[in-house]
Amino acid sequence: TLDGDMWVCRSCRTMRDQVQYDQMVREAYLREAEWLSGPDCAEAAGVPKGSVKGWASKGMVGKKLIEGRIHYRISDVREHADRVNLARARESV
């Protein structure tokens, strides 16, 4: 609900300004979406955009066209990123 320049949560009554509200919506989108664009996938998984595209080109990450743009399955990206990070951690020991 918009209350002047503040958004008020109906369930917890927390007040947020427009910037805070927009950030919360974006975080929820990145957390809950099944398919994301390359830049959004990279941000959500904490990896470079090139890694997402590279993994997809090797068949390690699902991809599909949504509204004319390539989107990647974020669960695949997170899973692959975790494997890469685990391997790097083992190498550094």
Secondary structure by P-SEA (a helix, b strand, c coil): cccccbbbcccccccccaaaaaaaaaaaaaaccccccaaaaaaaacccaaaaaaaaaaccbbbbbccccccccaaaaaaaaaaaaaaaaaaac
